C-alpha cells in the first residue's frame, strides 16, 4: 500500500511539473497575443514592441517566437518549389507568409534587433513518405539556433515554421496550429527531425549521415509533446509479409500518461480508421507487435490520442 501511495504521488508530482513547464511562458505569450498583429509596423518596430517588456533574453526570444508563429503563415506554393525570392524579413513582414527560410531569416533579424545572437541553419527535413531514400539536390528547410550563454550547452534550437502550423501532404494547404514544442526543442529529438548541412550546428546525438537521415521514419509534431526517443524500427521503409508481425517501440521522456495508442493505415480515400490496440509500457518504453492483414504498399502512422508521432511506409507481401 505504501509503495502504491508513493507511486501515485510521483505521478501527480510529475504531471504537475509538466504542467508548470507548459505554463512557463504563459505570461509572455499572453502579452504578445494582446499586442496583436502590428500590421503597419516594420520589422524593427515589431521586435522592439514585443520584447521591450521583458528583462531576460529567453523571454525576449519567446516573445519573438510566439509573434512570428501566430502572425506568419507557411507559403504552400513557394515551399513546394523551395522558392525563397521573398524570404527577406521586410517582404515576409509585408506579405505575412514565407518559406522556412523566410521564417528563419525573420526570426534571426528580430533577435539581432533585440541584441540576441541568433543564426540561420540550412539543412533538410522529411515531409512525406515519398522522401524516404530520396535525398534532395539542395537544402530544403531552415531553422534557427540561439545563443544564450558562452558554453556549447547554451545554444538552443528553434523552429518557428513548424510552430506556426503545417502544410498538408501535398503541400497545397496551410493549417494554422501554434505549438510551443519547437521552442528550445529537445536536441536529440530535434536531430531526428532535422539534418543541418553543416555539422557544426548538430548539437548532441544525431544521424550519422544524410543518407541515414533520409531512411529514418517521419517525426510528427506530437512526438515533441511526449519527448519521443529511440524509435524502432529505425528504417522508415519496412518490408514484411502477411504471416510476420512487425515490432515497433519508442521511449518517451515527458511526464504524460499514454493510454490511447493507435495505427492509421493508408492514404487519402483508402485510409483506414485508426485502430487502437494493446501495448506494453515498461518504464517509459512502449512496444507492440502488429501483423498487417492485406498485401500492398501504404503509409502507416503511429498515433497518440489520435495525433501523429511517427510515420512509416510498409510493403506487405504474401
BAFI-3210 file (N, C-alpha, C; in Angstrom, 3 decimals, decimal comma, padded with zeros to 6 digits):
// residues 318
n [1|2|3|4|5|6|7|8|9|10|11|12|13|14|15|16|17|18|19|20|21|22|23|24|25|26|27|28|29|30|31|32|33|34|35|36|37|38|39|40|41|42|43|44|45|46|47|48|49|50|51|52|53|54|55|56|57|58|59|60|61|62|63|64|65|66|67|68|69|70|71|72|73|74|75|76|77|78|79|80|81|82|83|84|85|86|87|88|89|90|91|92|93|94|95|96|97|98|99|100|101|102|103|104|105|106|107|108|109|110|111|112|113|114|115|116|117|118|119|120|121|122|123|124|125|126|127|128|129|130|131|132|133|134|135|136|137|138|139|140|141|142|143|144|145|146|147|148|149|150|151|152|153|154|155|156|157|158|159|160|161|162|163|164|165|166|167|168|169|170|171|172|173|174|175|176|177|178|179|180|181|182|183|184|185|186|187|188|189|190|191|192|193|194|195|196|197|198|199|200|201|202|203|204|205|206|207|208|209|210|211|212|213|214|215|216|217|218|219|220|221|222|223|224|225|226|227|228|229|230|231|232|233|234|235|236|237|238|239|240|241|242|243|244|245|246|247|248|249|250|251|252|253|254|255|256|257|258|259|260|261|262|263|264|265|266|267|268|269|270|271|272|273|274|275|276|277|278|279|280|281|282|283|284|285|286|287|288|289|290|291|292|293|294|295|296|297|298|299|300|301|302|303|304|305|306|307|308|309|310|311|312|313|314|315|316|317|318]
n.u [000,831|001,930|003,890|002,330|001,108|003,307|003,985|001,755|001,942|004,315|003,566|001,581|003,132|004,916|003,204|002,284|004,654|005,123|002,941|003,587|005,837|004,662|003,245|005,166|005,860|003,538|002,745|004,318|003,417|000,720|000,983|002,132|000,147|-001,956|-000,936|-001,138|-001,294|000,185|000,168|000,901|003,485|007,084|009,790|011,767|010,378|008,384|009,903|011,009|008,691|007,474|009,379|010,446|009,213|010,320|012,926|014,780|016,819|015,782|012,998|012,559|013,282|011,311|009,030|009,394|009,323|006,664|005,177|005,920|005,154|002,407|001,597|002,692|002,290|002,811|003,925|002,436|002,877|005,421|006,960|006,710|008,115|010,517|011,162|012,729|012,615|011,171|012,040|013,277|013,340|011,790|010,003|008,708|007,384|005,746|004,100|003,210|003,547|005,589|008,451|010,264|012,807|012,314|010,907|012,999|014,937|013,566|013,165|015,834|016,579|014,878|015,692|018,356|017,959|017,075|019,350|020,303|022,110|021,639|021,365|020,843|020,142|020,647|019,342|017,949|014,750|012,177|009,128|007,045|006,266|007,297|009,738|011,554|014,718|015,248|017,143|017,323|018,653|019,524|019,540|016,463|015,123|014,962|016,048|016,543|019,325|019,943|021,890|022,425|024,324|027,831|028,782|028,756|026,452|024,588|023,492|020,582|017,848|015,421|012,386|010,492|008,816|007,503|006,220|004,169|002,189|001,056|001,607|-000,503|-000,213|000,276|001,349|-000,170|-002,068|-002,291|-002,519|-003,270|-001,787|-000,656|002,258|004,165|006,243|008,495|010,186|013,211|013,757|013,879|017,048|018,037|015,749|015,022|017,105|016,472|014,601|015,543|018,258|021,311|023,117|025,630|027,709|028,508|026,346|024,966|023,790|024,539|023,522|022,929|021,721|024,038|024,710|023,597|022,385|021,534|019,743|017,659|016,509|015,134|012,199|009,364|008,999|006,376|004,519|003,464|005,266|007,137|005,702|005,522|008,121|009,589|011,873|014,417|013,057|011,833|011,189|014,300|014,450|012,475|011,140|009,614|009,711|007,584|005,598|002,410|002,296|003,994|004,794|005,367|007,585|007,279|008,634|009,214|010,682|009,713|010,020|008,661|006,448|003,832|000,672|000,260|-002,327|-003,870|-003,113|-002,709|-002,969|-002,880|-003,687|-002,858|-003,695|-005,292|-008,395|-008,270|-007,623|-007,667|-009,750|-008,316|-006,846|-007,098|-005,034|-003,578|-000,681|002,670|004,070|006,924|008,563|008,611|009,145|007,588|006,184|005,060|003,556|002,589|000,575|000,127|-002,795|-003,374|-002,117|000,140|001,273|001,700|001,359|001,929|000,831|001,759|-000,158|-000,745|-003,296|-004,790|-003,101|-000,357|002,779|004,835|005,707|005,661|006,493|005,031|005,617|003,840|003,917|002,794]
n.v [-001,209|001,246|001,525|001,820|004,260|006,045|005,759|006,824|009,412|010,241|010,220|012,218|014,447|014,542|015,078|017,560|019,023|018,906|020,344|022,821|023,368|023,640|025,974|027,849|029,984|031,391|033,985|035,591|034,832|035,608|038,376|039,101|038,189|039,951|042,311|041,983|041,852|043,921|045,224|047,541|048,053|048,151|045,700|046,227|047,855|046,113|044,104|045,584|046,441|044,064|042,929|044,713|044,745|042,774|041,478|039,372|037,419|034,996|035,275|037,354|036,119|034,163|035,772|036,749|034,354|033,523|035,624|035,558|032,914|033,080|035,029|034,835|032,919|029,685|029,565|027,815|027,350|028,509|027,086|024,474|024,565|025,371|028,092|030,977|033,705|035,737|035,817|037,686|039,501|041,934|041,585|039,252|040,191|042,025|040,497|038,513|035,770|032,869|030,865|028,238|029,274|032,003|032,360|031,724|033,682|036,016|035,551|035,501|038,168|039,684|038,800|039,685|042,437|042,696|042,372|039,740|036,855|035,040|032,570|031,453|028,204|026,138|023,229|019,978|018,328|015,825|015,383|013,791|010,287|009,800|010,912|009,136|007,685|009,466|011,815|015,316|017,638|020,005|021,982|021,816|023,016|025,299|026,552|027,896|028,680|029,640|031,609|031,751|031,823|031,303|028,681|025,502|024,143|026,064|026,834|026,794|025,123|026,403|026,279|028,070|027,827|025,255|025,772|027,447|026,078|023,745|022,231|020,413|016,968|017,162|019,594|021,915|023,256|025,334|024,869|026,547|026,198|026,693|025,720|025,075|023,365|023,449|025,317|025,948|023,233|019,726|018,443|015,970|014,742|016,713|016,443|014,089|014,890|016,970|017,840|019,315|021,175|021,771|020,301|021,527|022,657|020,661|019,726|017,626|014,126|012,635|011,542|009,611|010,283|012,053|010,265|008,227|009,772|010,213|007,747|007,420|007,152|009,400|012,199|013,188|016,116|015,715|014,064|015,661|016,587|014,415|013,844|012,037|009,349|007,176|005,687|002,691|000,385|001,692|002,225|003,835|002,712|-000,279|-003,717|-006,487|-009,449|-011,169|-013,114|-012,414|-010,593|-007,148|-005,474|-002,648|000,133|002,722|005,240|007,567|010,789|012,769|013,627|012,255|010,630|007,918|006,471|005,906|004,476|004,126|002,871|004,336|003,459|003,610|005,998|009,051|008,470|005,816|005,461|003,788|003,790|004,885|002,333|001,140|-000,553|-003,038|-002,467|-002,569|-000,873|-000,206|001,256|003,759|003,029|002,117|-000,651|-002,775|-005,330|-005,834|-007,295|-007,058|-007,087|-007,182|-007,355|-005,066|-001,617|001,052|004,061|004,131|005,363|006,049|006,829|008,926|009,514|010,069|011,688|012,284|010,684|009,202|008,188|005,569|003,671|000,927|-002,151|-004,867|-008,242|-011,442]
n.w [000,000|000,839|-001,098|-003,374|-002,772|-002,827|-005,497|-006,801|-005,828|-007,008|-009,725|-009,734|-008,967|-011,106|-013,270|-012,443|-012,542|-015,256|-016,189|-015,130|-016,670|-019,202|-018,780|-018,440|-020,094|-020,286|-019,487|-021,116|-023,671|-023,495|-023,266|-025,744|-027,436|-026,844|-027,865|-030,611|-034,270|-035,420|-037,962|-039,413|-038,734|-039,083|-039,311|-037,353|-035,531|-034,685|-033,398|-031,278|-029,934|-029,007|-027,372|-025,480|-023,031|-021,508|-019,391|-019,513|-021,768|-022,684|-022,427|-024,195|-026,605|-026,641|-026,935|-029,522|-030,960|-030,419|-031,570|-034,328|-035,040|-034,793|-036,529|-039,044|-041,944|-043,439|-046,749|-049,185|-052,030|-052,591|-050,760|-051,673|-054,080|-053,170|-053,288|-052,580|-053,047|-051,876|-049,274|-047,680|-044,604|-044,527|-046,643|-045,889|-043,618|-044,863|-046,650|-044,988|-045,127|-045,757|-046,759|-045,043|-044,907|-045,026|-042,597|-040,819|-041,394|-040,718|-037,998|-037,102|-037,694|-036,020|-033,510|-033,528|-033,562|-031,015|-029,642|-029,331|-029,960|-032,827|-035,308|-038,707|-039,778|-042,456|-043,989|-043,915|-043,995|-043,580|-045,261|-046,350|-046,941|-049,398|-049,382|-048,339|-048,705|-050,717|-051,433|-051,487|-053,972|-052,979|-049,938|-048,159|-046,117|-043,312|-040,124|-036,777|-034,586|-031,287|-029,127|-025,724|-023,791|-023,009|-023,198|-024,989|-024,392|-024,133|-026,494|-028,490|-030,146|-032,446|-034,163|-035,940|-038,091|-038,050|-035,695|-036,391|-037,746|-040,218|-043,464|-045,745|-046,923|-049,625|-049,802|-050,366|-048,885|-046,068|-042,600|-039,732|-036,609|-033,636|-031,828|-028,900|-028,870|-030,489|-029,546|-028,161|-028,427|-027,538|-027,959|-028,913|-030,005|-031,862|-033,657|-034,900|-036,613|-038,123|-040,262|-040,406|-042,947|-042,261|-040,059|-037,737|-036,529|-035,378|-032,500|-029,916|-030,062|-033,264|-036,528|-038,484|-041,093|-044,052|-045,733|-043,971|-042,518|-044,336|-044,441|-042,162|-040,032|-040,315|-038,236|-036,197|-035,033|-032,455|-031,323|-030,076|-027,910|-026,206|-025,796|-027,436|-027,963|-029,315|-031,514|-033,024|-035,652|-037,043|-039,691|-042,036|-044,178|-044,533|-045,160|-045,166|-044,424|-044,796|-042,887|-040,895|-038,004|-037,210|-035,135|-033,146|-031,354|-028,910|-026,825|-024,228|-022,711|-021,329|-018,598|-019,081|-019,494|-021,407|-022,887|-025,036|-027,866|-031,329|-034,742|-037,938|-041,083|-044,494|-047,172|-048,132|-049,754|-049,196|-046,619|-043,560|-040,704|-037,616|-035,653|-032,465|-030,030|-027,857|-025,818|-024,493|-021,729|-020,352|-017,947|-019,299|-021,896|-024,756|-026,434|-029,099|-031,141|-034,523|-036,991|-040,351|-042,386|-045,067|-048,429|-050,097|-050,543|-048,355|-046,348|-042,805|-039,804|-036,504|-033,771|-030,966|-028,812|-031,104|-032,552|-034,655|-034,197|-035,362|-038,682|-040,990|-043,983|-045,399|-046,965|-047,834|-048,447|-049,714]
ca.u [000,000|002,818|004,549|001,329|000,942|004,442|003,914|000,744|002,476|005,308|002,857|000,959|004,182|005,456|002,231|002,278|005,869|004,951|002,011|004,353|006,692|003,830|002,792|006,351|005,889|002,157|002,632|004,928|002,502|-000,476|001,345|002,313|-001,166|-002,734|-000,371|-001,769|-000,525|001,072|000,205|001,513|004,829|008,188|010,367|012,457|009,371|007,731|010,836|011,117|007,401|007,126|010,440|010,897|008,571|010,979|014,309|015,678|016,948|014,915|011,636|012,553|013,263|009,984|008,090|009,600|008,818|005,200|004,624|006,113|004,363|000,981|001,295|003,233|001,805|003,662|003,519|002,464|003,455|006,853|007,595|006,740|009,153|011,716|011,377|012,992|012,820|010,523|012,424|013,835|012,445|010,832|008,972|007,925|006,502|004,764|003,154|002,778|003,688|007,001|009,045|011,011|013,938|011,788|010,672|014,275|015,589|012,824|013,478|017,207|016,610|014,219|016,570|019,512|017,496|016,929|020,712|020,422|022,780|020,798|021,824|020,004|020,742|020,032|019,518|016,972|013,734|011,354|007,735|006,149|006,946|007,991|011,103|012,447|015,780|015,193|017,875|017,238|019,918|019,908|018,827|015,029|014,499|015,809|015,618|017,453|019,998|020,016|022,919|022,093|025,496|029,110|029,088|028,083|025,143|023,685|022,917|019,283|017,130|014,094|011,782|009,277|007,939|006,644|005,427|003,038|001,163|001,594|001,029|-000,995|000,777|000,570|001,921|-001,014|-002,949|-001,707|-003,414|-002,648|-001,882|000,527|002,793|005,353|007,196|009,694|010,919|014,253|013,312|014,774|018,055|018,132|014,576|015,123|018,067|015,815|013,637|016,271|019,659|021,962|024,121|026,919|027,658|028,772|025,061|024,339|024,040|024,201|023,482|022,095|022,001|025,446|024,891|022,348|021,765|020,811|018,637|016,541|015,890|014,529|010,765|008,999|008,639|005,202|004,600|003,144|006,470|007,775|004,897|005,793|009,565|009,909|013,269|014,740|012,028|012,250|012,416|014,957|014,216|011,091|010,549|009,648|009,155|007,129|004,667|001,153|002,470|005,048|004,468|006,402|007,714|007,516|008,868|009,803|010,706|009,257|010,668|007,783|005,559|002,489|000,060|-000,124|-003,322|-004,536|-002,151|-003,411|-002,339|-003,679|-003,098|-003,327|-003,601|-006,425|-009,664|-008,005|-007,198|-008,492|-009,941|-007,293|-007,146|-006,449|-004,560|-002,856|000,760|003,403|004,783|007,845|009,476|008,723|009,414|006,391|006,444|003,922|003,701|001,407|000,589|-000,721|-003,788|-003,563|-000,940|000,164|002,214|000,907|001,915|001,375|001,123|001,535|-000,852|-001,033|-004,517|-005,162|-002,168|000,777|004,122|005,778|005,133|006,442|005,913|005,081|005,367|003,398|003,805|002,113]
ca.v [000,000|002,403|001,644|002,369|005,668|006,807|005,741|007,811|010,730|010,559|010,550|013,529|015,463|014,619|015,778|018,955|019,638|019,062|021,462|024,038|023,595|024,136|027,332|028,643|031,210|031,842|035,441|036,161|034,579|036,435|039,764|039,258|037,987|041,193|043,335|041,773|041,572|045,057|045,213|048,734|048,226|047,485|044,619|046,773|048,321|044,926|043,484|046,428|046,477|042,802|042,467|045,716|044,469|041,678|041,717|038,263|037,046|033,877|035,772|038,123|035,144|033,552|036,746|036,751|033,052|033,499|036,575|035,054|031,701|033,406|036,091|034,483|031,628|028,994|029,774|026,477|027,314|028,780|025,995|023,286|024,736|025,873|029,419|031,900|035,062|036,681|035,396|038,801|039,824|043,001|041,022|038,319|041,020|042,659|039,522|037,677|034,351|032,630|029,533|028,074|030,210|033,312|032,333|031,724|034,981|036,992|035,258|035,971|039,631|040,227|038,516|040,582|043,764|042,637|042,112|038,326|036,177|034,024|032,264|030,605|026,929|025,489|021,782|019,082|017,644|014,921|015,795|012,683|009,008|009,845|011,407|008,060|007,342|010,420|012,971|016,469|018,154|021,165|022,096|022,042|023,520|026,172|026,804|028,811|028,362|030,840|031,522|032,495|031,843|031,060|027,267|024,807|023,718|027,220|027,038|026,132|025,020|026,997|026,086|028,897|027,361|024,204|026,350|028,209|025,191|022,732|022,029|019,057|016,069|017,626|020,928|022,884|023,962|025,615|024,843|027,246|025,492|027,054|024,769|025,502|022,267|023,714|026,383|025,315|021,849|018,657|018,386|014,638|014,553|017,666|015,912|013,036|015,563|017,984|017,487|020,537|020,961|021,997|019,504|022,379|023,010|019,452|019,700|016,326|012,966|012,721|010,504|009,641|010,826|012,474|009,047|007,630|010,663|010,032|006,426|007,418|007,460|010,810|012,607|014,056|017,183|015,224|013,423|016,627|016,703|013,285|013,669|010,756|008,966|005,807|004,974|001,462|000,297|002,929|002,416|004,224|001,845|-001,620|-004,817|-007,572|-010,370|-011,355|-014,083|-011,948|-009,363|-006,111|-004,945|-001,213|000,606|004,045|005,725|008,952|011,391|013,686|013,022|012,195|009,304|007,446|005,410|005,655|004,318|003,525|002,916|004,799|002,769|004,050|007,405|009,580|007,741|004,444|005,462|003,025|004,469|004,470|001,118|001,068|-001,898|-003,153|-002,256|-002,640|000,326|-000,612|002,322|004,816|002,469|001,478|-001,606|-003,568|-006,063|-005,702|-008,081|-006,409|-008,062|-007,187|-007,046|-003,740|-000,619|002,142|004,688|003,731|006,389|005,721|007,964|009,024|010,327|010,400|012,660|011,557|010,808|008,578|007,665|004,595|003,190|-000,522|-003,008|-006,162|-009,280|-012,656]
ca.w [000,000|000,910|-002,399|-004,286|-002,418|-003,344|-006,964|-007,190|-005,502|-008,037|-010,964|-009,563|-008,974|-012,464|-014,099|-012,010|-013,070|-016,695|-016,381|-014,882|-017,828|-020,282|-018,459|-018,146|-020,903|-020,479|-019,360|-022,323|-024,780|-023,311|-023,553|-027,189|-028,048|-026,671|-028,748|-031,906|-035,486|-035,734|-039,430|-040,010|-038,174|-039,762|-038,519|-036,181|-034,570|-034,110|-032,455|-030,082|-029,249|-028,334|-026,463|-024,503|-021,754|-020,814|-018,975|-019,818|-023,181|-023,035|-022,605|-025,447|-027,698|-026,637|-027,483|-030,972|-031,417|-030,365|-032,537|-035,688|-035,261|-034,835|-037,496|-040,353|-042,424|-044,406|-048,140|-049,784|-053,374|-052,509|-050,015|-052,528|-055,092|-052,487|-053,871|-051,473|-053,554|-050,959|-047,920|-046,912|-043,486|-044,842|-047,514|-045,064|-042,800|-045,746|-047,196|-043,860|-045,467|-046,035|-046,687|-043,790|-044,973|-044,658|-041,155|-040,099|-041,581|-039,915|-036,597|-036,867|-037,728|-034,841|-032,370|-033,635|-033,155|-029,553|-029,120|-029,017|-031,058|-033,446|-036,658|-039,547|-040,178|-043,615|-043,925|-044,524|-043,215|-044,380|-045,165|-046,669|-047,126|-050,685|-049,135|-047,907|-049,658|-051,830|-050,923|-052,396|-054,506|-052,164|-048,664|-048,357|-044,896|-042,493|-038,758|-036,080|-033,328|-030,446|-028,094|-024,502|-022,923|-023,685|-023,357|-026,088|-023,913|-024,103|-027,821|-028,492|-031,418|-032,592|-035,484|-035,955|-039,171|-037,509|-034,611|-036,934|-038,283|-041,124|-044,789|-045,974|-047,519|-050,985|-049,646|-051,063|-047,951|-044,752|-041,442|-038,613|-035,321|-032,862|-030,859|-028,152|-028,811|-031,293|-028,882|-027,360|-028,523|-027,118|-029,019|-029,501|-030,845|-032,968|-034,622|-035,667|-037,488|-038,885|-040,534|-040,903|-043,995|-041,608|-038,826|-036,571|-035,922|-034,852|-031,062|-029,353|-030,950|-034,447|-037,507|-038,862|-042,430|-044,683|-046,260|-042,848|-042,154|-045,261|-044,264|-040,840|-040,049|-040,205|-036,875|-036,121|-034,021|-031,120|-030,785|-029,182|-026,689|-025,304|-025,658|-028,065|-028,148|-029,725|-032,266|-033,692|-036,448|-037,432|-041,115|-042,275|-045,204|-043,959|-045,940|-044,304|-045,077|-044,072|-041,804|-039,993|-037,271|-037,133|-033,774|-033,032|-029,992|-028,710|-025,443|-024,080|-021,545|-020,611|-017,599|-019,651|-019,415|-022,739|-022,714|-026,314|-028,954|-032,457|-036,054|-039,071|-042,223|-045,803|-047,560|-048,883|-049,657|-048,786|-045,217|-042,625|-039,423|-036,639|-034,899|-031,157|-029,716|-026,597|-025,913|-023,233|-021,313|-019,295|-017,540|-020,303|-023,225|-025,288|-027,506|-029,537|-032,394|-035,377|-038,219|-041,359|-042,827|-046,518|-049,224|-050,690|-050,048|-047,803|-045,141|-041,505|-038,809|-035,097|-033,171|-029,535|-028,711|-032,485|-033,126|-035,230|-033,644|-036,284|-039,920|-041,747|-045,219|-045,282|-048,123|-047,332|-049,458|-049,261]
c.u [000,865|003,496|003,599|001,138|002,060|004,461|002,920|001,238|003,478|004,628|002,226|001,981|004,737|004,509|002,152|003,482|005,750|004,007|002,718|005,222|005,889|003,423|003,949|006,345|004,500|002,039|003,237|003,970|001,275|-000,191|001,449|000,982|-002,009|-002,229|-000,929|-000,785|000,409|001,269|000,953|002,948|005,878|008,830|011,027|011,467|008,649|008,629|010,921|009,827|007,133|008,180|010,776|010,311|009,413|012,457|015,264|015,689|015,948|013,467|011,511|012,477|011,894|008,942|008,183|009,042|007,295|004,605|004,746|005,200|002,882|000,603|001,864|002,744|002,832|003,086|003,586|003,189|004,961|007,584|007,735|007,868|010,479|012,150|011,515|013,191|012,182|010,861|013,023|012,857|011,403|009,691|008,096|006,933|005,408|003,685|002,551|002,685|005,122|007,295|009,736|012,215|013,485|011,488|011,988|014,994|014,889|013,130|014,873|017,262|015,998|015,031|017,771|019,144|017,300|018,259|020,881|021,063|021,939|021,280|020,808|020,786|019,956|020,295|018,352|015,945|012,979|009,895|006,749|006,966|007,654|009,433|012,068|013,422|015,815|015,822|017,784|018,628|020,431|019,091|017,361|014,335|015,496|015,195|016,650|018,151|020,202|021,047|022,530|023,271|026,730|029,391|028,295|026,672|024,121|023,337|021,633|018,655|015,779|013,613|010,443|008,312|006,973|005,748|004,160|001,887|001,797|000,917|000,479|000,057|001,165|001,212|001,154|-001,853|-002,262|-002,791|-002,695|-002,877|-000,603|000,944|004,032|006,510|008,492|010,494|011,902|013,963|014,362|015,760|018,130|016,956|014,624|016,036|017,531|014,912|014,301|017,711|020,354|022,956|025,525|026,871|027,969|027,477|024,256|024,709|023,615|024,171|022,549|022,397|023,403|025,694|023,548|021,623|020,958|019,583|017,423|016,005|015,046|013,030|010,507|008,505|007,438|005,323|004,376|004,311|007,183|007,025|005,193|007,290|010,030|011,409|013,319|013,606|012,618|011,041|012,986|014,757|012,749|010,379|010,718|009,022|008,792|006,195|003,434|001,308|003,460|004,634|005,664|006,419|008,054|007,803|009,390|009,793|010,156|009,752|009,755|006,863|004,119|001,976|-000,396|-001,058|-003,981|-003,504|-002,865|-002,578|-003,347|-002,997|-003,707|-003,245|-004,853|-007,703|-009,500|-007,550|-008,193|-008,575|-008,907|-007,738|-006,367|-006,048|-003,844|-001,360|001,362|004,102|005,633|008,835|009,678|009,155|008,198|006,787|005,167|004,275|002,423|001,598|-000,388|-001,562|-004,024|-002,255|-001,023|001,257|001,426|001,634|001,204|001,803|000,819|000,987|-000,933|-002,186|-004,904|-004,301|-000,866|002,082|005,184|005,034|006,136|005,772|006,122|004,798|005,067|003,223|003,167|003,029]
c.v [001,259|002,647|002,253|003,854|006,517|006,835|006,768|009,228|011,170|010,967|011,928|014,647|015,657|015,389|017,254|019,694|019,875|020,220|022,791|024,393|024,190|025,586|028,306|029,982|031,811|033,359|036,151|036,026|035,476|037,894|039,999|039,095|039,257|042,301|043,212|041,684|042,696|045,200|046,388|048,963|047,579|046,472|045,131|047,215|047,162|044,295|044,277|046,374|045,208|042,345|043,443|045,502|043,534|041,956|040,616|037,952|035,963|034,318|036,633|037,186|034,484|034,497|036,791|035,474|033,064|034,426|036,044|033,866|032,002|034,452|035,860|033,085|030,995|029,199|028,429|026,425|027,505|027,654|024,752|023,361|025,213|027,221|030,450|033,355|036,128|036,377|036,521|039,199|040,899|042,478|040,025|039,098|041,663|041,674|038,610|036,190|034,117|031,144|029,405|029,014|031,599|033,414|032,498|033,067|036,067|036,793|035,768|037,496|040,225|039,954|039,460|041,984|043,843|042,304|040,679|037,627|035,010|033,824|031,390|029,343|026,388|023,995|021,062|018,607|016,720|015,307|014,666|011,400|008,932|010,316|010,304|007,692|008,277|011,740|014,133|016,931|019,345|021,185|022,448|022,626|024,384|026,350|027,703|028,142|029,681|030,619|032,392|032,576|031,466|029,586|026,668|024,388|024,856|027,722|026,215|026,162|025,730|026,748|026,820|028,480|026,308|024,743|027,017|027,321|024,193|022,788|020,613|018,246|016,489|019,011|021,980|023,733|024,110|025,578|025,472|026,465|025,748|025,917|025,355|024,532|022,508|024,893|025,758|023,813|020,884|018,374|017,035|014,363|015,465|017,116|014,713|013,606|016,582|017,506|018,710|020,230|021,271|021,310|020,311|022,711|021,778|019,343|018,339|015,241|013,209|011,582|010,705|010,312|011,262|011,267|008,350|008,454|010,417|008,602|006,385|007,710|008,943|011,105|013,543|015,065|016,664|014,481|014,347|016,735|015,596|013,077|012,351|010,563|007,527|005,095|003,758|000,866|001,671|003,241|002,729|003,397|000,397|-002,617|-005,947|-008,478|-010,551|-012,267|-013,616|-010,641|-008,415|-005,570|-003,460|-000,879|002,033|004,349|007,140|009,491|012,316|012,939|013,084|010,762|008,908|006,253|005,029|005,660|003,607|003,632|003,446|004,289|003,302|005,542|007,803|008,802|006,321|004,347|004,687|003,786|003,975|003,295|001,111|-000,368|-001,869|-002,982|-002,393|-001,314|-000,044|000,516|003,396|004,337|001,676|000,535|-002,355|-004,264|-005,908|-006,531|-007,464|-007,460|-008,069|-006,851|-005,620|-002,873|000,586|002,770|004,186|004,752|005,854|006,972|007,819|009,994|010,903|011,492|011,954|011,792|010,246|008,094|006,754|004,341|001,680|-001,187|-004,414|-007,131|-010,526|-013,532]
c.w [000,000|-000,434|-003,425|-004,034|-003,000|-004,871|-007,465|-006,945|-006,557|-009,342|-010,878|-009,620|-010,382|-013,375|-013,734|-012,573|-014,560|-016,989|-016,153|-016,083|-018,986|-020,055|-018,233|-018,867|-021,110|-020,416|-020,573|-023,498|-024,692|-023,662|-025,059|-027,918|-027,980|-027,580|-030,156|-033,057|-035,914|-037,245|-040,041|-039,548|-039,071|-038,803|-037,243|-035,111|-033,908|-033,053|-031,163|-029,259|-028,449|-027,324|-025,336|-023,108|-020,887|-020,549|-019,427|-021,317|-023,567|-023,233|-023,859|-026,651|-027,798|-027,246|-029,007|-031,586|-031,491|-031,419|-033,961|-035,967|-035,410|-035,871|-038,894|-040,716|-043,359|-045,805|-048,862|-051,130|-053,329|-051,788|-050,879|-053,552|-054,498|-053,058|-052,752|-051,921|-052,646|-049,504|-047,086|-045,804|-043,797|-045,705|-046,755|-044,203|-043,649|-046,192|-046,123|-044,240|-045,915|-046,176|-045,335|-043,750|-044,561|-043,173|-040,401|-040,217|-040,763|-038,430|-036,239|-036,785|-036,458|-033,577|-032,367|-033,189|-031,635|-028,873|-028,612|-030,208|-031,547|-034,877|-037,380|-039,904|-041,368|-043,537|-044,555|-043,499|-044,141|-044,162|-045,394|-046,845|-048,473|-050,522|-048,708|-049,032|-050,866|-051,376|-051,911|-052,852|-053,689|-050,886|-048,902|-047,136|-044,125|-041,116|-038,087|-034,914|-032,585|-029,355|-026,898|-023,532|-023,711|-023,949|-024,516|-025,693|-023,925|-025,504|-027,888|-029,887|-031,342|-034,023|-035,508|-037,057|-038,653|-036,399|-035,126|-037,385|-039,222|-042,477|-044,871|-046,729|-048,924|-050,993|-050,455|-050,120|-046,599|-043,693|-040,265|-037,322|-034,537|-031,930|-030,194|-028,299|-029,570|-030,761|-027,902|-027,257|-027,989|-028,252|-029,690|-030,436|-032,064|-034,062|-035,392|-036,748|-038,418|-039,101|-041,130|-042,010|-043,496|-040,245|-037,572|-035,832|-035,527|-033,380|-030,511|-030,409|-032,130|-035,388|-038,074|-040,211|-042,991|-045,284|-045,173|-042,490|-043,044|-045,309|-042,996|-040,927|-039,834|-038,793|-036,918|-034,989|-032,608|-030,497|-029,802|-027,859|-025,698|-025,083|-026,236|-028,238|-028,665|-030,465|-032,977|-034,403|-036,813|-038,911|-041,352|-043,320|-044,750|-044,930|-044,990|-045,088|-044,211|-042,855|-040,734|-039,306|-037,272|-035,709|-033,842|-031,569|-030,020|-027,219|-025,410|-022,739|-020,750|-019,665|-018,107|-019,528|-020,813|-022,568|-024,030|-027,433|-030,101|-033,720|-037,068|-040,335|-043,517|-046,000|-048,313|-048,645|-049,162|-047,325|-044,355|-041,308|-038,413|-035,785|-033,588|-030,866|-028,376|-026,823|-024,525|-022,965|-020,107|-019,012|-018,579|-021,672|-023,674|-026,419|-027,848|-030,844|-033,200|-036,642|-039,217|-042,084|-044,327|-047,213|-049,756|-050,106|-049,578|-046,608|-043,895|-040,470|-037,413|-034,425|-031,657|-029,378|-030,067|-033,113|-033,486|-034,480|-034,592|-037,521|-040,616|-043,095|-045,262|-046,631|-047,606|-048,502|-048,859|-048,405]
res [x|x|x|x|x|x|x|x|x|x|x|x|x|x|x|x|x|x|x|x|x|x|x|x|x|x|x|x|x|x|x|x|x|x|x|x|x|x|x|x|x|x|x|x|x|x|x|x|x|x|x|x|x|x|x|x|x|x|x|x|x|x|x|x|x|x|x|x|x|x|x|x|x|x|x|x|x|x|x|x|x|x|x|x|x|x|x|x|x|x|x|x|x|x|x|x|x|x|x|x|x|x|x|x|x|x|x|x|x|x|x|x|x|x|x|x|x|x|x|x|x|x|x|x|x|x|x|x|x|x|x|x|x|x|x|x|x|x|x|x|x|x|x|x|x|x|x|x|x|x|x|x|x|x|x|x|x|x|x|x|x|x|x|x|x|x|x|x|x|x|x|x|x|x|x|x|x|x|x|x|x|x|x|x|x|x|x|x|x|x|x|x|x|x|x|x|x|x|x|x|x|x|x|x|x|x|x|x|x|x|x|x|x|x|x|x|x|x|x|x|x|x|x|x|x|x|x|x|x|x|x|x|x|x|x|x|x|x|x|x|x|x|x|x|x|x|x|x|x|x|x|x|x|x|x|x|x|x|x|x|x|x|x|x|x|x|x|x|x|x|x|x|x|x|x|x|x|x|x|x|x|x|x|x|x|x|x|x|x|x|x|x|x|x|x|x|x|x|x|x|x|x|x|x|x|x|x|x|x|x|x|x|x|x|x|x|x|x]
***
